[in-house]
Amino acid sequence: MALATGLMIGPLTLKPLAMADSAAFWQHIEQNRAIYQDTIPFVSGTHTLGQLEQLLTANLAKQAQNEAQFYGLWHGTEMAGYLLVREINPQARWAEIGYMLGQQWHGQGIITKACQLLIDDLFDVSAMDKIALCCNDNNHASIAVAKRLGFTLEGTLRQYFVVNQVRRNMCCFGLLREEWQQS
């Protein structure tokens, strides 16, 4: 894990995600399914705790190979959100980040601050040259976060993935190291 454990982001604590967190993660998804189901592909395909545990097992295996990073955002013992480096390409020196945050925590700048910490770490510690952020073209909150952080829309992949049996367009944003250093 690259980011320090126990970082406070507003009222939430950032911690590495572990298999022991699967029940809390499942509860978080269920409580926020209405806001995630049309924008986050894995949520629309995850309907049981067992399915989530399979996904976490696969993700944590990627993390063990330094191909990804997974974090939980916690309010005490309750999971409030999820922050990740979905993919790391060390040869090309780029990484893709993602996130989700429960409804009750929206509008507090938490995701923006969490992403700033993650981006700083990826550029300064992991020596990445580019960070990607991809989301549905109708995910206006994520598009706003990308713009707030200085990402540039590099393109929209039409009918790129399926969420709830509907083909969705994916906006691909990019942020270069030199753009981040200038901000």
KEKE-3310 file (N, C-alpha, C; in steps of 0.2 Angstrom, whole numbers, plus 5000, padded with zeros to 4 digits):
npx = (5004:5003:4998:4998:4992:4977:4975:4966:4952:4943:4929:4932:4941:4955:4959:4968:4960:4953:4950:4943:4934:4924:4910:4906:4908:4899:4887:4888:4887:4874:4867:4869:4865:4856:4862:4874:4871:4869:4880:4892:4900:4903:4895:4882:4882:4884:4876:4876:4884:4893:4897:4903:4914:4921:4925:4933:4943:4949:4953:4962:4972:4977:4982:4992:5001:5006:4998:4987:4978:4969:4957:4948:4936:4932:4920:4921:4917:4909:4909:4911:4915:4925:4941:4952:4966:4964:4971:4988:5001:5017:5027:5023:5020:5008:4992:4976:4963:4949:4933:4921:4907:4897:4880:4877:4889:4892:4896:4905:4918:4926:4930:4937:4948:4953:4957:4966:4976:4979:4983:4995:5003:5004:5011:5022:5028:5026:5031:5023:5018:5006:4989:4974:4956:4941:4924:4906:4897:4886:4888:4888:4893:4906:4912:4913:4922:4933:4936:4938:4949:4958:4959:4959:4947:4950:4943:4928:4922:4911:4897:4904:4904:4894:4881:4869:4862:4862:4870:4884:4892:4909:4918:4934:4947:4962:4977:4992:5009:5016:5006:4999:5009:5009:4998)
npy = (4994:5011:5024:5031:5023:5027:5040:5056:5061:5074:5070:5057:5041:5035:5019:5004:4992:4976:4958:4956:4966:4964:4962:4975:4982:4977:4980:4994:4996:4991:5000:5011:5008:5014:5025:5021:5011:5014:5019:5013:5000:4987:4986:4985:4972:4964:4955:4948:4945:4935:4936:4949:4946:4937:4946:4955:4946:4944:4957:4960:4951:4957:4968:4963:4960:4972:4979:4986:4996:4997:5005:5009:5021:5026:5029:5028:5012:5010:5008:5021:5024:5021:5020:5019:5013:5008:5002:4999:5004:5001:5001:5010:5020:5025:5027:5022:5029:5028:5029:5029:5036:5036:5042:5051:5058:5066:5082:5087:5089:5078:5067:5074:5079:5066:5061:5070:5067:5054:5056:5064:5055:5045:5052:5057:5047:5035:5037:5040:5046:5049:5051:5042:5045:5038:5038:5035:5044:5051:5053:5065:5070:5064:5068:5082:5081:5077:5088:5098:5094:5096:5088:5083:5080:5067:5059:5051:5035:5027:5017:5008:5000:4989:4993:4988:4981:4990:4999:5009:5025:5030:5042:5047:5054:5063:5066:5074:5073:5085:5095:5093:5098:5111:5116)
npz = (5000:4996:5001:5017:5032:5041:5038:5040:5032:5031:5041:5040:5040:5031:5026:5022:5012:5016:5016:5028:5029:5021:5024:5029:5018:5009:5016:5015:5000:4998:5006:4998:4985:4976:4972:4966:4957:4943:4938:4942:4937:4943:4954:4949:4945:4956:4968:4979:4995:4994:4980:4981:4989:4981:4971:4979:4983:4971:4968:4978:4976:4964:4970:4978:4969:4965:4956:4958:4970:4985:4995:5010:5015:5031:5044:5059:5063:5052:5034:5023:5011:4996:4989:4975:4966:4951:4941:4937:4927:4926:4916:4906:4915:4920:4929:4934:4943:4955:4963:4976:4986:5000:5000:5011:5013:5003:4995:5003:5000:5002:4993:4983:4991:4995:4982:4979:4988:4984:4971:4972:4979:4969:4959:4966:4974:4968:4955:4944:4927:4922:4926:4925:4924:4924:4919:4918:4905:4910:4923:4932:4944:4946:4934:4937:4948:4942:4933:4943:4949:4939:4928:4910:4898:4888:4879:4873:4875:4866:4870:4878:4890:4900:4911:4922:4912:4901:4888:4891:4889:4891:4898:4897:4906:4908:4917:4917:4925:4924:4923:4935:4944:4941:4946)
capx = (5000:5007:4996:4999:4985:4975:4974:4960:4950:4937:4928:4933:4948:4957:4963:4969:4954:4955:4944:4939:4930:4919:4903:4905:4908:4893:4882:4889:4884:4867:4864:4870:4864:4852:4866:4879:4869:4869:4887:4898:4899:4903:4889:4876:4883:4886:4870:4877:4890:4898:4900:4908:4920:4925:4928:4938:4948:4953:4956:4967:4977:4980:4986:4998:5006:5007:4995:4982:4978:4962:4956:4941:4935:4928:4917:4921:4917:4905:4912:4908:4917:4930:4945:4956:4970:4961:4976:4994:5005:5023:5031:5021:5020:5002:4988:4969:4960:4942:4931:4913:4906:4890:4876:4877:4895:4892:4896:4909:4925:4930:4932:4942:4954:4956:4960:4972:4981:4981:4987:5001:5007:5006:5016:5028:5031:5026:5034:5019:5018:4999:4984:4968:4950:4936:4917:4900:4896:4880:4890:4890:4897:4913:4915:4915:4928:4939:4937:4940:4956:4963:4960:4957:4944:4954:4939:4922:4922:4904:4894:4910:4903:4887:4878:4862:4860:4862:4877:4885:4898:4914:4922:4941:4950:4969:4981:4999:5013:5018:4999:4998:5014:5008:4992)
capy = (5000:5017:5029:5030:5021:5031:5047:5058:5065:5077:5066:5050:5039:5031:5013:4999:4987:4969:4954:4956:4972:4963:4963:4982:4985:4975:4985:5001:4995:4990:5007:5016:5005:5018:5030:5018:5005:5016:5022:5009:4993:4981:4986:4982:4965:4961:4955:4944:4945:4930:4939:4954:4943:4935:4952:4957:4942:4945:4964:4960:4948:4962:4973:4959:4960:4979:4981:4990:4998:4997:5008:5010:5027:5024:5033:5023:5005:5010:5010:5027:5025:5017:5024:5014:5013:5002:4999:5002:5002:5003:5002:5016:5025:5028:5023:5024:5030:5028:5030:5029:5039:5036:5048:5056:5061:5070:5089:5089:5089:5072:5064:5079:5078:5059:5060:5074:5063:5048:5058:5066:5049:5042:5056:5058:5041:5029:5040:5039:5052:5051:5048:5042:5044:5036:5037:5036:5051:5054:5053:5072:5071:5062:5073:5088:5080:5077:5095:5101:5091:5098:5083:5085:5075:5065:5056:5047:5029:5026:5011:5005:4995:4988:4994:4986:4979:4996:5001:5016:5029:5031:5048:5046:5060:5062:5072:5073:5075:5093:5098:5093:5102:5118:5118)
capz = (5000:4996:5006:5024:5035:5047:5036:5041:5026:5034:5046:5038:5040:5025:5028:5017:5012:5018:5016:5034:5028:5016:5026:5030:5011:5007:5019:5011:4994:4999:5008:4993:4978:4972:4968:4962:4952:4936:4937:4944:4934:4948:4959:4945:4944:4963:4971:4986:4999:4991:4974:4983:4992:4975:4968:4984:4982:4964:4968:4983:4972:4960:4974:4980:4963:4964:4950:4960:4977:4987:5002:5012:5019:5036:5049:5065:5060:5046:5028:5020:5004:4993:4985:4972:4960:4948:4937:4937:4922:4928:4911:4903:4920:4922:4934:4934:4950:4955:4970:4977:4992:5002:4999:5017:5014:4997:4995:5009:4997:5004:4987:4980:4995:4994:4976:4979:4991:4980:4965:4975:4980:4963:4955:4970:4977:4963:4949:4938:4923:4920:4930:4921:4928:4919:4922:4913:4903:4914:4930:4933:4950:4944:4929:4941:4952:4937:4931:4949:4950:4933:4922:4904:4894:4882:4874:4876:4872:4865:4871:4880:4895:4902:4918:4922:4905:4897:4886:4893:4886:4896:4898:4899:4908:4910:4921:4917:4930:4924:4924:4942:4947:4939:4949)
cpx = (5004:5005:4996:4992:4983:4974:4967:4958:4943:4936:4929:4940:4950:4961:4963:4963:4957:4949:4940:4934:4924:4911:4901:4904:4901:4887:4882:4886:4877:4864:4864:4868:4861:4857:4872:4877:4869:4875:4893:4897:4898:4897:4883:4876:4885:4879:4870:4883:4895:4901:4905:4914:4924:4928:4934:4944:4953:4956:4962:4973:4981:4984:4992:5003:5008:5004:4989:4982:4971:4961:4949:4941:4930:4926:4916:4922:4912:4909:4908:4910:4923:4934:4950:4960:4968:4966:4982:4998:5012:5028:5029:5020:5014:4997:4981:4966:4952:4940:4923:4913:4899:4887:4877:4884:4896:4892:4900:4917:4929:4933:4938:4948:4957:4959:4966:4978:4984:4985:4994:5006:5009:5011:5023:5032:5031:5029:5030:5019:5011:4995:4977:4962:4944:4929:4912:4899:4890:4882:4893:4894:4905:4916:4917:4921:4934:4941:4940:4947:4961:4963:4957:4953:4947:4949:4933:4922:4914:4902:4900:4909:4895:4886:4871:4859:4859:4869:4878:4892:4902:4918:4929:4945:4958:4972:4988:5003:5014:5011:4998:5003:5013:5002:4993)
cpy = (5006:5022:5027:5028:5026:5039:5050:5063:5068:5072:5058:5048:5034:5025:5008:4994:4980:4965:4954:4962:4970:4964:4970:4985:4983:4979:4992:5001:4995:4996:5012:5014:5010:5023:5027:5013:5007:5019:5018:5002:4987:4981:4983:4974:4961:4961:4951:4946:4941:4933:4945:4951:4940:4941:4955:4953:4943:4952:4964:4956:4952:4966:4969:4959:4967:4981:4985:4992:4999:5000:5009:5017:5025:5030:5028:5016:5005:5012:5016:5028:5020:5021:5018:5016:5007:4998:5003:4999:5004:5005:5009:5022:5029:5024:5026:5024:5029:5028:5030:5032:5038:5043:5053:5060:5066:5078:5091:5090:5083:5068:5068:5078:5071:5058:5064:5070:5057:5050:5061:5060:5045:5045:5056:5052:5036:5031:5039:5046:5054:5047:5048:5042:5043:5035:5037:5043:5054:5054:5060:5074:5070:5066:5079:5087:5080:5084:5099:5100:5093:5093:5085:5079:5073:5061:5053:5041:5027:5018:5006:4999:4995:4989:4993:4985:4985:4998:5008:5019:5030:5037:5046:5053:5058:5068:5070:5076:5083:5097:5099:5098:5109:5120:5120)
cpz = (5000:5000:5013:5027:5040:5045:5037:5035:5028:5040:5045:5038:5034:5028:5022:5017:5012:5017:5022:5034:5023:5018:5027:5023:5008:5009:5016:5004:4994:5001:5003:4986:4974:4968:4964:4956:4944:4934:4938:4942:4939:4952:4955:4944:4951:4967:4978:4989:4996:4984:4976:4985:4986:4972:4972:4983:4976:4965:4973:4980:4968:4964:4977:4975:4961:4957:4951:4967:4979:4994:5003:5016:5025:5041:5055:5061:5054:5040:5025:5013:5002:4988:4982:4967:4956:4944:4937:4931:4923:4922:4907:4908:4921:4926:4933:4941:4949:4962:4970:4984:4994:5001:5005:5017:5008:4999:5001:5006:4999:4998:4984:4984:4995:4988:4976:4982:4987:4974:4967:4976:4974:4959:4959:4972:4972:4956:4943:4934:4921:4925:4926:4926:4923:4922:4916:4911:4906:4921:4931:4939:4949:4939:4933:4945:4947:4935:4937:4950:4944:4928:4916:4901:4888:4877:4877:4871:4871:4866:4873:4885:4896:4909:4918:4915:4900:4895:4888:4889:4892:4894:4900:4900:4909:4913:4920:4923:4930:4925:4931:4946:4946:4943:4956)
residu = (MET:ALA:LEU:ALA:THR:GLY:LEU:MET:ILE:GLY:PRO:LEU:THR:LEU:LYS:PRO:LEU:ALA:MET:ALA:ASP:SER:ALA:ALA:PHE:TRP:GLN:HIS:ILE:GLU:GLN:ASN:ARG:ALA:ILE:TYR:GLN:ASP:THR:ILE:PRO:PHE:VAL:SER:GLY:THR:HIS:THR:LEU:GLY:GLN:LEU:GLU:GLN:LEU:LEU:THR:ALA:ASN:LEU:ALA:LYS:GLN:ALA:GLN:ASN:GLU:ALA:GLN:PHE:TYR:GLY:LEU:TRP:HIS:GLY:THR:GLU:MET:ALA:GLY:TYR:LEU:LEU:VAL:ARG:GLU:ILE:ASN:PRO:GLN:ALA:ARG:TRP:ALA:GLU:ILE:GLY:TYR:MET:LEU:GLY:GLN:GLN:TRP:HIS:GLY:GLN:GLY:ILE:ILE:THR:LYS:ALA:CYS:GLN:LEU:LEU:ILE:ASP:ASP:LEU:PHE:ASP:VAL:SER:ALA:MET:ASP:LYS:ILE:ALA:LEU:CYS:CYS:ASN:ASP:ASN:ASN:HIS:ALA:SER:ILE:ALA:VAL:ALA:LYS:ARG:LEU:GLY:PHE:THR:LEU:GLU:GLY:THR:LEU:ARG:GLN:TYR:PHE:VAL:VAL:ASN:GLN:VAL:ARG:ARG:ASN:MET:CYS:CYS:PHE:GLY:LEU:LEU:ARG:GLU:GLU:TRP:GLN:GLN:SER)
# end
